[in-house]
Every structure is written in C-alpha cells, then in structure tokens.
Amino acid sequence: MEEKKYPIIEEESGMDKCCESPVGYAATGSGYANIVEASDGEAVDVAEDWDPGIGPYSMEELNARIDEAEIFIEKAEKGDWSDWVTEEQSRANLYSKYPRLR
C-alpha cells in the first residue's frame, strides 16, 4: 500500500493566538474584577453596570441560599420530598414554558 504524502504547512509567525477580541465573551458579574486581558496583553474594561441577574450579590445572600438548600436537603433525607421535582417534571415545566426546546 502506498504511503500518502501530506503537504508540509509552515506556520506564520504571530498566528499562534486567537484574533478575536475577548470583550464580547467576558464573563462578568461573578465577583471578579471587571477586567479581561486582551490577546495583546492590554487590559480591557467591561461595563460595571452589566448584570446577568443571577446573584448572589453579597455574602449574606450567599449564606442565606446555602442555608435554604441545606434545609431542603435535610427534609429530603428525612423523607419529605415536597420541595423537589423529578427530572421528568422539570422537563415538562421547561417545555411548557419554552415550547421551542422540544
């Protein structure tokens, strides 16, 4: 069987980095500084007023969410599953709210 010869592609200098700006893909609202490093090494500001709307926005709110989750888990361990839904119920809720997901 004949061995296939593939062309040798020489890489151009400076082509080892992505050329797209990271500003459009910046994940903000996570509590980290609103600064992203661009491919050229310069810092790029992300709008401080951008809010994904999922919080928590303070340590008190975070701790309250954790406490609430622990209460639900303890109730489930004791046999009270009223605060939980099955995967099928969750999918049905999503499909009724967002029919395009079907």
N, C-alpha and C positions, 0 to 999 in steps of 0.2 A: 504494500500500500504506500502511496506517495505521500510524503510529509508536506502539509500545507505551509506555505511561507506567508507570514503576515507582515505588512509594511511596518517599518520602524517609525514611530511618531516621536519626533523630538519636541519636548515641551518648551514653550516660550517662557522667557523669564518674566516673573510677576504674575503668572497665570495660576498660581497655587492658592489664591484666595478668592472668595466669593465676591462678585462685583456688586451685589445688591446692597442697598442701604439697610441697616438693621432697624431703622427708626420705625418702619411700618410693622415690624414684628416684635416690638418691645413689649415685654410683659411687665406691666406696672400695676400698682395697687396692691402689691404683695408685701409692703412694708419695707422693701429695699429702697435704696436711693433711686430717684427717677433719672438715672443717667445710664446710658448704654455706650459701650465703646464701639466706634465705627471701625471698619476694616483698615483704615489708615492710622488707627491708634488715637484719634481725637475723640473727646467726649461729646456726646450728642444729648441735648436735653429732651426730655419727654414732658409733655404738658402736665403740670401738677394737678390740674383740675379734672384730669381724666379719671373716671371711677368705674370699675367693672361692675359695681353694685352687689358684690357678694360678701364683703367684710370678712372677718370681724375687724372693727375699726379701733378697738382698744383691748388691752389685756383683760379688763373686766368683762367685756363682751365675749372674748375668747374663753375665759374661765366659766362664764355662765353657760355657754354652749357645751363645754366639756361636761359640766355638772349635769346638765339636762340629758345628755347622751348616756352618762353613767346611770342615771335613774332609769331610763328606758331599758338599758341592758340588765340591770338588777331585776326589774319587773319581769323581763323575759326569762331570766334564769329561774324565777320562781313560778313560771308557767303562765304569766299574763302576757299574751302576745297582741293585745289590743292596739298597741302603738306601732305595730309593724305590719307591712303588707308583703304578700308573696311576689315573686318575680312576675308571675302572670298578671296579678293585679296591677303592678307597676307599669307593665307594658300596655295593658288595657287603658290605664289612665293617660299614658302618653299618647296613644293612638287616638283617643277621643279628643284630647286637647290639640294634638298636632296630626291631623289625618295624612299629611304629606309624608310622614315617616313610614307609612305602610309599604 
